[in-house]
Amino acid sequence: MATVFSKEVEDDLRARGYSRRQFGRISSLLSVGAAFGSLMPEAFAAAPRKDPGFVGHTDMIRISTNECWTGPFPSPAAAGQAIVLQGNRYEPDHLRKTLIETAATVEGVPVGNVLPWPGSSEPLLRTVICFCSPTRGVVTANPTYEAVWGSAEWLRTKLTRVPLSAANNYATDVRAMLRADPNAGMYYICSPNNPTGTVTSLEDIQWLADNKPKDAVLVVDEAYIHFSTARSAIPLTQGRDDVLVLRTFSKLFGMAGLRLGLTFASPALHDRMMRFDGENLISMLSVVAMAVGGPSLVEKDMILQRRNDMIAARDMTLAHLTRRNIRFIPGSQANMILVDWKKPAPAVKEAFARQKIEIGRNWPIWPTMSRVTIGSMRDMEGFCAALDRIMA
Ligand SMILES: Cc1ncc(COP(=O)(O)O)c(C=O)c1O
């Protein structure tokens, strides 16, 4: 039986006396997301590295994994601290119900269309399992967030990557995506896109929803939408069973380590995602995450303030790059920029690491560009100063 375990894990299990037949049972005991943990690019990049030369995060400016530079908003954080003392209860205060109701009210959709998850990696990874097959592949932009690539490659699903449209502000080229594979099982759009921060218009997203094969699913990943003024695709999920929108609390809400995400879709589409394990497995969320996440959604002023703080730090950084004649992909509406060093990006990343600045990774399609997360103004001043030293 094929399993999702690496050879290392299999050897370990075998050494511990498990038979091959038991591997399948073990893997089915794990949630799909956990079994695919190593395919979650940001979490993987943030994990402590094994090589002894790695300095560690504590003394570095961390602008590599698109986290927020600061934690949850003060009043939701206080609610989280208070609920810790009721942590003996599985569900002390209808937190899950309240979170769903709050999200439904904020987004103007029925409560039956909202499903909470421990982050958005898990639902994202399972989309490929649920909506694709040996004959129906997945289509994404390039570059884009690679979690979907990882699971498609793991499952040997056909994967088609279509370059972003340089002629259209580096938006996802929805028409080229459909042309590239008119019979895919799933089309994935990340808007604002990771790693460029560029936005795909709602009109284009709607066009793909209406023109893709009827039985294919359009997945719209809005991990960074609160950093932008882009219009959400959540209204498109209404009255149809083929559009799924993903949200996470890991970015603007400053909750990456708390693990909370939401998906918006019709109950029928959510049921398709739950067919392996039912809703129970993923519905046991940390009470702390739910206590912090729910009230965060209604903190309108705080959301705006944080977005504006990020924009100020991003504008300052872009102005510095421009002064230094360093090219970047224009039009980011999120907490990241893609900087073109005009030389291999890994060497530049190393140079920044020596300056105690941890910048992001690069994507194979653009090997001379690094993604740089926008941190606090102070983080970005540190980045600019290190840049000056490196380029001196
Ligand atoms: C576009 C996108 N989607 C999903 C995720 C997953 O985030 P999480 O699992 O923390 O919710 C990330 C993380 O960086 C991301 O950039």
The ligand as an SDF file (V2000), in Angstrom:
LIG
                    3D

 16 16  0  0  0  0  0  0  0  0999 V2000
   -0.9160   32.3630    0.1130 C   0  0  0  0  0  0  0  0  0  0  0  0
   -0.8540   31.5690    1.3570 C   0  0  0  0  0  0  0  0  0  0  0  0
   -1.8190   30.6970    1.6010 N   0  0  0  0  0  0  0  0  0  0  0  0
   -1.8260   29.9550    2.7070 C   0  0  0  0  0  0  0  0  0  0  0  0
   -0.8010   30.0710    3.6300 C   0  0  0  0  0  0  0  0  0  0  0  0
   -0.8530   29.1860    4.8190 C   0  0  0  0  0  0  0  0  0  0  0  0
   -0.9070   29.8570    6.0050 O   0  0  0  0  0  0  0  0  0  0  0  0
   -1.4170   29.2210    7.3570 P   0  0  0  0  0  0  0  0  0  0  0  0
   -1.3710   27.7410    7.2590 O   0  0  0  0  0  0  0  0  0  0  0  0
   -0.4980   29.7460    8.3870 O   0  0  0  0  0  0  0  0  0  0  0  0
   -2.8150   29.6900    7.5160 O   0  0  0  0  0  0  0  0  0  0  0  0
    0.2350   30.9630    3.4090 C   0  0  0  0  0  0  0  0  0  0  0  0
    1.3390   31.0940    4.3680 C   0  0  0  0  0  0  0  0  0  0  0  0
    2.2650   31.8210    4.2000 O   0  0  0  0  0  0  0  0  0  0  0  0
    0.2150   31.7390    2.2310 C   0  0  0  0  0  0  0  0  0  0  0  0
    1.1840   32.6080    1.9330 O   0  0  0  0  0  0  0  0  0  0  0  0
  1  2  1  0
  2  3  1  0
  2 15  2  0
  3  4  2  0
  4  5  1  0
  5  6  1  0
  5 12  2  0
  6  7  1  0
  7  8  1  0
  8  9  2  0
  8 10  1  0
  8 11  1  0
 12 13  1  0
 12 15  1  0
 13 14  2  0
 15 16  1  0
M  END
$$$$
